[in-house]
Amino acid sequence: MSGGNDDDWERRISTAAVHAGEMHDPSGSHIDPVHMTSTYVFEDSEAIRSWGSGETDAHVYSRVGNPNRGALASKLAALEGFGMEEPVAAEIFGSGMGAVSASLLGLAGAGDHIIAQSVLYGTTNHLVNEVLPKYDISTSRVPLLEASLLEAELASKPNTKVVYVETPANPTMSVVDIARTVEVAHSHGARVVVDNTFATPVLQRPLSLGADVVVHSTTKFINGHGTVIGGALVSRDPDFIENGGGALVRYMGAVPSPLDCWLTSIGLKTLPLRMREHCANARALAEFLEAHPKVETTHWPGLERHPQHEVASKQMEDFGAMMSIELGDFESASRFMDGLSMSSLAVSLGNVDTLVQHPASMTHRLMTPEDRKAVGITDGMVRISVGIEASEDIITDFDKALSGL
Ligand SMILES: Cc1ncc(COP(=O)(O)O)c(C=O)c1O
């Protein structure tokens, strides 16, 4: 990895991933136990009084809080806030969409406006286009949140409360300049939310670039092993986590199970190690695909000809393990996918094994063909989540599948 400005950051974030948020259970258990309980017992009515008056802290009911959820929140907050002076807080949700919804509903209400970039994960796209307007929250799109266009949109919509960013974006891999977006949004009093699922805090830390809120589908690289659906909301404003968007986890009930939090915490310990392998494999595969005559285009921000390569180099430590390729049409994309043997055909991403999916018929099928075309999601596009298998084996699998075209 490039290592950003601080050569030592990578080793130190590895230490934080292993040690931050660990509970150190009084039993002496080396690994945190899983607290599979719905409710908690108070010793006596004095303990209830002291908790109720705020003199002591206590777990009461697992929808409100649970030790495993708290431990995962602390670990993730330590990583997203790595190197920052200000405190960073997090809340864990039962899915990435739970966290995305809470970020938007926690910052905007009836009569407010939200501006988002054109390309978003399919379900977030549906939330922004179809669900929020039902609650009188209007939305509009600005391609790549390009500064002068964003400036004009903010000026014409003074009720804008949120500018929503997903970078790199699913599935086109376009990259939004976070610091520039923050500068423009803040000058109009809007908050900036960044979906950091593709990059993870190992590669990109939006809060340190000025963003107000980070959301994650922890289902992906954070857990890393494909065992859990989960999400997270992270903010530099502890009150937003305690009483704003974060509190929606308990009011809307989008809670994760303690076991899921425990599995995710275990996965998170190896995130820096896994991202190093994911990124190195992605580079090898992207260079192979870029040179392959059957591949029309390879979208990966690490390639110099990627239109936002410079922005990605500035704000990311490395370029991640997500990419998409253009194979021309649906028929070629299908034949390619049917020719793979080691890689799996599946939605989701960020697992240790290589996953391949077809956005137009899978993750982004709810969009109309016209809407997909307008944001660059073609019928011939295949999205790849590069795993941590030996890079030669991934390339051999892809080479074989491409030779059938
Ligand atoms: C970028 C991004 N954000 C959010 C989500 C939603 O996460 P979840 O499926 O955990 O609800 C996804 C899911 O694929 C995603 O790719």
The ligand as an SDF file (V2000), in Angstrom:
LIG
                    3D

 16 16  0  0  0  0  0  0  0  0999 V2000
  -22.0400    0.3920   -1.2170 C   0  0  0  0  0  0  0  0  0  0  0  0
  -23.1200   -0.3200   -0.4560 C   0  0  0  0  0  0  0  0  0  0  0  0
  -23.7770    0.3480    0.5070 N   0  0  0  0  0  0  0  0  0  0  0  0
  -24.7650   -0.2450    1.2230 C   0  0  0  0  0  0  0  0  0  0  0  0
  -25.1430   -1.5460    0.9730 C   0  0  0  0  0  0  0  0  0  0  0  0
  -26.2710   -2.1740    1.7610 C   0  0  0  0  0  0  0  0  0  0  0  0
  -25.7750   -3.0620    2.7020 O   0  0  0  0  0  0  0  0  0  0  0  0
  -26.5960   -4.3030    3.3140 P   0  0  0  0  0  0  0  0  0  0  0  0
  -26.8300   -5.2670    2.1970 O   0  0  0  0  0  0  0  0  0  0  0  0
  -25.7020   -4.8070    4.3990 O   0  0  0  0  0  0  0  0  0  0  0  0
  -27.8950   -3.7660    3.8230 O   0  0  0  0  0  0  0  0  0  0  0  0
  -24.4830   -2.2810   -0.0180 C   0  0  0  0  0  0  0  0  0  0  0  0
  -24.8490   -3.6850   -0.3100 C   0  0  0  0  0  0  0  0  0  0  0  0
  -24.3890   -4.2760   -1.2510 O   0  0  0  0  0  0  0  0  0  0  0  0
  -23.4500   -1.6430   -0.7600 C   0  0  0  0  0  0  0  0  0  0  0  0
  -22.7760   -2.2830   -1.7490 O   0  0  0  0  0  0  0  0  0  0  0  0
  1  2  1  0
  2  3  1  0
  2 15  2  0
  3  4  2  0
  4  5  1  0
  5  6  1  0
  5 12  2  0
  6  7  1  0
  7  8  1  0
  8  9  2  0
  8 10  1  0
  8 11  1  0
 12 13  1  0
 12 15  1  0
 13 14  2  0
 15 16  1  0
M  END
$$$$
